[in-house]
Structures are given as C-alpha cells and as structure tokens.
Amino acid sequence: MRAKAKKTKHRTNTHIMKIRSLRGIAIAAMTGIVLVARAQDADQSQFPIILQQPVDQCLPVGNPATFTVVATNADSYQWYKNNVALDDQTNSSLAIASVTTNDVAYYSAAVLKGSEAIPTRMANLNVYVVSAPATQTVTPKTKSFSTQSMSMSTMGGTELGGGGVITVYGMPVTSGGGSGSCPGRYSGYVNFIKTNADWGWTPTAGVAHTATDNNRADTKVVYVGQYGDSGCATNSVTIGYQMSPVYRFGIYFPTNVAVPTNAYPITLSGFDP
C-alpha cells in the first residue's frame, strides 16, 4: 500500500511540472528565453529544433498576414497572441485574412514534441492607414495635381509616392525603465516598425519629417535612424538633418499613467507608406 501511494504521488508531481512548463511558454517567448522542460541527461533528439522564426510585419489595413515557424522533430504547434493561446491554431503557420487594428499584437508559437515544448520569438504586427497623401507637383512639361481628393496614393495606376499622413498602430508593452532625460523614466512603450527587410520608414524628399502622439500630451516620442542618428521630444519629434535612409519610432509612457492595452497609434508626416 505504501509503495502504491508513493508511485501515485510521483505521477501527480510529474503532471503538475508539465502543466507549469506549458504555461510558461508564452512568457518565455516575450523575454526571448528558450524554455525547455527536460531532464539533465535527456536525449537531445526528443526535442524540436526551430530553423526559422516568425518575423515582424507592418501591413496596410485590409491586407493578409501570415506568421510561420519552420521546425524539425515537431509533432504539433500552438500559436499565441500577446501570450494568450489561440483556439484551433495548431499548424506551423498562422494566417489572418484581412488585418485590422484588432490584430495588432505580438505573435509567437510553442513548438511541441510530446510533452516537450520550445517557444519561438514574439513577432510584432503593426498595421497602418494612409489618411492624407501629400500634394505633389510633377515636372512643368507634364502637369500639377493634388492627391487630396484621390483614393489612397494612386491615380490611373501611377504611384504618387509618400509625404502625407500615415497612422501606424502598434501594441504597447508594459515594461518599466528609464534612460536620461528623454525618454526618462517610463512605465511602458510602443515600437513602430516595418518589416525586417525594410527596417524602417523612408522619409519623402522636400517635406518635413515628424512623428506625433495625437492621443496624449505627456508621452515621449523617439526616432532612431538605421545609421544610428536619433532624437527624442515630448509628444512630437522632428527629424532635422536626415542622416539615415530609413527610421523607426517609439512612444514611451510616463511612470504615473497606466499603459494602454489596445493598439496605440502614432502619426507620421513626410514618410513613404
């Protein structure tokens, strides 16, 4: 009787450890920690190996999005949105037919082999809307025109370029910290990126380049160029001397306010969509 009770207790403890391991998958992905529940002397061949991680994306509202993980030795997958498991999303790819601001989030997956699991990185999905394309004048031998009354940024199949107003939505992250006088101490932030290949937003020649938080007056807005130039200001920041070909942006929330939990916008003026 005693031997049987001891064996049952051992099985119960093992089951609890597996549950705790799976619950920690999404949290580990947020911090970049690879979490593997395994014995010290376990055979490495029983664990999946991730060959390709999901990548960051920034898409116009209405476009499709697909996140993919490539792995070997995997039995199944579980996708997460902001650390919350998505029902019935257990394939190697997660597809969103038409993105909206409700889809702005961090996406990750747990790659499963039996009871073992390895998390991917968290891929950032931003979406954007071009709300006011700029007025553009072509050469005197052709003609001048304004795009304000046109739909988005094309006329008769001709690309009109950027320079107008672009509203980009990103997912806030609650994370305390501080750096210098700007952004200073903060309770959270939002990163506004493009794809990994594009790196950042391209300034349009001949216009002012600004990034503004139109929702709050107490946040710090930061820009970082691909070549290392940067700037920071309260509520709105302007790129003066343009050193880099592309730029990324961030908004930092002060320590005395609650960090938003929904998609948060930044307004870019003078950049290509």
RODO-2510 file (C-alpha; in nm, 4 decimals, decimal comma):
residues 273
     n   res          X          Y          Z
     1     m     0,0000     0,0000     0,0000
     2     r     0,2777     0,2425     0,0863
     3     a     0,4644     0,1687    -0,2378
     4     k     0,1493     0,2320    -0,4431
     5     a     0,0830     0,5661    -0,2714
     6     k     0,4395     0,6780    -0,3319
     7     k     0,4141     0,5896    -0,7028
     8     t     0,0839     0,7811    -0,7398
     9     k     0,2347     1,0876    -0,5739
    10     h     0,5302     1,0754    -0,8144
    11     r     0,2981     1,0702    -1,1189
    12     t     0,0961     1,3627    -0,9813
    13     n     0,4085     1,5740    -0,9313
    14     t     0,5270     1,4959    -1,2849
    15     h     0,1905     1,6013    -1,4297
    16     i     0,1990     1,9312    -1,2378
    17     m     0,5502     2,0058    -1,3641
    18     k     0,4394     1,9555    -1,7278
    19     i     0,1438     2,1913    -1,6827
    20     r     0,3667     2,4593    -1,5303
    21     s     0,6120     2,4193    -1,8161
    22     l     0,3483     2,4754    -2,0855
    23     r     0,2047     2,7761    -1,9009
    24     g     0,5468     2,9365    -1,9100
    25     i     0,5910     2,9034    -2,2862
    26     a     0,4368     3,2366    -2,3891
    27     i     0,6087     3,4322    -2,1112
    28     a     0,9435     3,2888    -2,2090
    29     a     0,8854     3,3915    -2,5711
    30     m     0,8245     3,7544    -2,4697
    31     t     1,1610     3,7775    -2,2960
    32     g     1,3482     3,5742    -2,5556
    33     i     1,4201     3,2915    -2,3122
    34     v     1,4212     2,9401    -2,4564
    35     l     1,2297     2,7270    -2,2104
    36     v     1,2704     2,3516    -2,2290
    37     a     1,1348     2,1114    -1,9681
    38     r     1,3846     1,8296    -1,9707
    39     a     1,5995     1,6110    -1,7517
    40     q     1,9675     1,6994    -1,7413
    41     d     2,0701     1,3728    -1,9055
    42     a     1,7827     1,3563    -2,1600
    43     d     1,8397     1,2581    -2,5219
    44     q     1,8541     1,5772    -2,7337
    45     s     1,6775     1,4045    -3,0254
    46     q     1,3455     1,4157    -2,8418
    47     f     1,3258     1,7963    -2,8651
    48     p     1,2117     2,0027    -3,1668
    49     i     1,4616     2,2350    -3,3362
    50     i     1,3450     2,5729    -3,4717
    51     l     1,5004     2,6504    -3,8100
    52     q     1,3056     2,9675    -3,8950
    53     q     1,1409     3,2109    -3,6551
    54     p     0,8248     3,4172    -3,7233
    55     v     0,9180     3,7652    -3,8482
    56     d     0,7898     4,1152    -3,7693
    57     q     0,5359     4,2623    -4,0107
    58     c     0,3823     4,6017    -4,0847
    59     l     0,0896     4,5965    -4,3263
    60     p    -0,1835     4,8267    -4,4585
    61     v    -0,5240     4,7656    -4,3006
    62     g    -0,7080     4,5055    -4,5081
    63     n    -0,4031     4,3097    -4,6212
    64     p    -0,3469     3,9432    -4,5299
    65     a    -0,0799     3,8417    -4,2777
    66     t     0,0884     3,5069    -4,2239
    67     f     0,3238     3,4064    -3,9439
    68     t     0,5273     3,0903    -3,9952
    69     v     0,7672     2,8784    -3,7933
    70     v     0,9850     2,6127    -3,9553
    71     a     1,0980     2,3347    -3,7222
    72     t     1,2190     1,9768    -3,7272
    73     n     1,1216     1,6931    -3,4953
    74     a     0,7901     1,8628    -3,4131
    75     d     0,4571     1,6907    -3,3519
    76     s     0,2361     1,9999    -3,3300
    77     y     0,2245     2,3732    -3,2643
    78     q     0,0314     2,6216    -3,0534
    79     w     0,0079     2,9883    -3,1522
    80     y    -0,0257     3,2747    -2,9027
    81     k    -0,1432     3,6335    -2,9343
    82     n     0,0001     3,8552    -2,6613
    83     n     0,0754     3,5437    -2,4531
    84     v    -0,2810     3,4091    -2,4861
    85     a    -0,3271     3,0757    -2,6641
    86     l    -0,5355     3,0972    -2,9828
    87     d    -0,8058     2,8329    -3,0221
    88     d    -0,7553     2,5850    -3,3073
    89     q    -0,4289     2,7485    -3,4219
    90     t    -0,2089     2,4415    -3,4090
    91     n    -0,0369     2,4411    -3,7501
    92     s     0,3097     2,5654    -3,8411
    93     s     0,1544     2,8842    -3,9883
    94     l    -0,0958     3,1352    -3,8533
    95     a    -0,2967     3,3194    -4,1203
    96     i    -0,5005     3,6402    -4,0818
    97     a    -0,7185     3,7021    -4,3873
    98     s    -0,7569     4,0801    -4,3517
    99     v    -0,5725     4,2687    -4,0781
   100     t    -0,7390     4,5387    -3,8670
   101     t    -0,6253     4,7311    -3,5624
   102     n    -0,7708     4,4468    -3,3523
   103     d    -0,4992     4,2188    -3,4919
   104     v    -0,2124     4,4427    -3,3764
   105     a    -0,0208     4,2271    -3,1290
   106     y     0,2826     4,0126    -3,0595
   107     y     0,2518     3,6620    -3,2058
   108     s     0,4508     3,3551    -3,1047
   109     a     0,4235     2,9784    -3,1178
   110     a     0,5149     2,6838    -2,8996
   111     v     0,6744     2,4028    -3,0998
   112     l     0,5712     2,0746    -2,9380
   113     k     0,7197     1,7269    -2,9296
   114     g     0,5223     1,5063    -2,6968
   115     s     0,5214     1,6841    -2,3622
   116     e     0,8258     1,8970    -2,4501
   117     a     0,7900     2,2490    -2,5919
   118     i     1,0158     2,5246    -2,7247
   119     p     0,8824     2,8802    -2,7830
   120     t     0,9582     3,0970    -3,0835
   121     r     1,0422     3,4645    -3,0642
   122     m     0,7498     3,7072    -3,0486
   123     a     0,6821     3,8678    -3,3874
   124     n     0,5419     4,2208    -3,3856
   125     l     0,2446     4,3016    -3,6114
   126     n     0,1891     4,6713    -3,6872
   127     v    -0,0815     4,7975    -3,9231
   128     y    -0,1167     5,1374    -4,0860
   129     v    -0,3564     5,3650    -4,2736
   130     v    -0,2611     5,6339    -4,5279
   131     s    -0,5133     5,9024    -4,4437
   132     a    -0,3890     6,2101    -4,6325
   133     p    -0,1454     6,1667    -4,9213
   134     a     0,0615     6,4780    -4,9895
   135     t     0,0154     6,7286    -5,2675
   136     q     0,2790     6,6545    -5,5292
   137     t     0,3876     6,8586    -5,8315
   138     v     0,5437     6,6815    -6,1299
   139     t     0,7645     6,8443    -6,3949
   140     p     0,6295     7,1603    -6,5727
   141     k     0,6142     6,9736    -6,9058
   142     t     0,3509     6,7400    -6,7674
   143     k     0,1059     6,8779    -6,5139
   144     s     0,0471     6,9584    -6,1481
   145     f    -0,2138     6,7828    -5,9377
   146     s    -0,3294     6,7323    -5,5808
   147     t    -0,3995     6,3899    -5,4337
   148     q    -0,6251     6,5132    -5,1527
   149     s    -0,9421     6,4116    -5,3373
   150     m    -0,7985     6,0865    -5,4722
   151     s    -0,8213     5,7434    -5,3144
   152     m    -0,5061     5,6458    -5,1249
   153     s    -0,1879     5,7042    -5,3299
   154     t    -0,2514     5,6167    -5,6928
   155     m    -0,4064     5,7881    -5,9943
   156     g    -0,4634     5,5950    -6,3122
   157     g    -0,2108     5,3323    -6,1978
   158     t     0,0620     5,5949    -6,1396
   159     e     0,2352     5,5866    -5,7996
   160     l     0,2239     5,9274    -5,6316
   161     g     0,4703     5,8481    -5,3535
   162     g     0,4506     5,9482    -4,9894
   163     g     0,4926     6,2624    -4,7871
   164     g     0,1410     6,2731    -4,6480
   165     v    -0,0059     6,1471    -4,3188
   166     i     0,0340     5,7836    -4,2159
   167     t    -0,1220     5,6472    -3,8958
   168     v     0,0636     5,3427    -3,7654
   169     y    -0,0732     5,1184    -3,4868
   170     g     0,1479     4,9178    -3,2521
   171     m     0,0970     4,7065    -2,9400
   172     p     0,2029     4,8681    -2,6085
   173     v     0,4382     4,6737    -2,3830
   174     t     0,4339     4,7218    -2,0053
   175     s     0,7975     4,7472    -1,9018
   176     g     0,9432     4,9904    -1,6504
   177     g     1,2777     5,1546    -1,7091
   178     g     1,4481     5,4832    -1,7765
   179     s     1,7152     5,6475    -1,9890
   180     g     1,8465     6,0029    -1,9474
   181     s     1,6139     6,2999    -1,9593
   182     c     1,4365     6,1695    -2,2691
   183     p     1,2573     5,9356    -2,2629
   184     g     1,3427     5,9419    -1,8903
   185     r     1,1624     5,7023    -1,6590
   186     y     0,8755     5,5172    -1,8235
   187     s     0,6153     5,2511    -1,7446
   188     g     0,5815     5,1111    -2,0977
   189     y     0,6392     5,1750    -2,4651
   190     v     0,5240     5,1036    -2,8204
   191     n     0,7589     5,0173    -3,1077
   192     f     0,6557     5,1164    -3,4596
   193     i     0,8480     4,9156    -3,7183
   194     k     0,8157     4,7994    -4,0746
   195     t     0,9200     4,4564    -4,1985
   196     n     1,2605     4,3099    -4,1149
   197     a     1,3683     4,3673    -4,4754
   198     d     1,2559     4,7320    -4,4904
   199     w     1,3828     4,8056    -4,1350
   200     g     1,2043     5,1409    -4,1112
   201     w     1,0105     5,4228    -4,2749
   202     t     1,1605     5,6166    -4,5677
   203     p     1,1479     5,9999    -4,5497
   204     t     0,9948     6,1718    -4,8511
   205     a     1,2224     6,4337    -5,0067
   206     g     1,1276     6,8006    -4,9846
   207     v     0,8874     6,7855    -4,6870
   208     a     0,9107     6,7995    -4,3066
   209     h     0,9506     6,4672    -4,1263
   210     t     0,7614     6,4412    -3,7980
   211     a     0,6240     6,1741    -3,5663
   212     t     0,3454     6,2735    -3,3258
   213     d     0,1360     6,1222    -3,0478
   214     n    -0,2070     6,2774    -3,1063
   215     n    -0,3672     6,0894    -2,8142
   216     r    -0,1613     6,2171    -2,5218
   217     a     0,0443     6,5261    -2,4379
   218     d     0,2728     6,3673    -2,1769
   219     t     0,4434     6,0882    -2,3718
   220     k     0,7925     6,0942    -2,5203
   221     v     0,8313     6,0247    -2,8917
   222     v     1,1628     5,8798    -3,0103
   223     y     1,3147     5,8201    -3,3532
   224     v     1,6144     5,6041    -3,4412
   225     g     1,7799     5,6024    -3,7827
   226     q     1,9328     5,2979    -3,9440
   227     y     2,2741     5,4688    -3,9310
   228     g     2,2450     5,5487    -3,5608
   229     d     2,1124     5,9061    -3,5545
   230     s     1,8318     5,9546    -3,3019
   231     g     1,6099     6,2105    -3,1352
   232     c     1,3531     6,2412    -2,8589
   233     a     1,0941     6,5020    -2,7565
   234     t     0,7693     6,5352    -2,5651
   235     n     0,4595     6,4499    -2,7698
   236     s     0,6155     6,5136    -3,1129
   237     v     0,9595     6,4793    -3,2678
   238     t     1,1027     6,6210    -3,5913
   239     i     1,3930     6,4759    -3,7857
   240     g     1,6088     6,7760    -3,8687
   241     y     1,9215     6,6663    -4,0505
   242     q     1,8364     6,3393    -4,2250
   243     m     2,1370     6,1099    -4,1926
   244     s     1,9726     5,7673    -4,2383
   245     p     1,7711     5,6305    -4,5328
   246     v     1,5041     5,4817    -4,3017
   247     y     1,3727     5,5416    -3,9472
   248     r     1,1923     5,3610    -3,6663
   249     f     0,9812     5,5214    -3,3950
   250     g     0,8694     5,4634    -3,0396
   251     i     0,6328     5,6154    -2,7847
   252     y     0,7161     5,5982    -2,4118
   253     f     0,4529     5,6315    -2,1385
   254     p     0,5395     5,8163    -1,8150
   255     t     0,5527     5,6255    -1,4883
   256     n     0,2402     5,7880    -1,3420
   257     v    -0,0021     5,6570    -1,6076
   258     a    -0,1441     5,3169    -1,6930
   259     v    -0,0023     5,1614    -2,0087
   260     p    -0,2730     5,1117    -2,2764
   261     t    -0,3731     4,7536    -2,3519
   262     n    -0,5042     4,8053    -2,7059
   263     a    -0,3400     4,9072    -3,0330
   264     y    -0,1889     5,2551    -2,9966
   265     p    -0,1292     5,4968    -3,2878
   266     i     0,1490     5,7278    -3,3947
   267     t     0,1081     5,9842    -3,6747
   268     l     0,3914     6,0058    -3,9269
   269     s     0,4116     6,3006    -4,1628
   270     g     0,6541     6,3186    -4,4529
   271     f     0,7240     5,9476    -4,4963
   272     d     0,6580     5,6911    -4,7682
   273     p     0,3910     5,4292    -4,6939
***
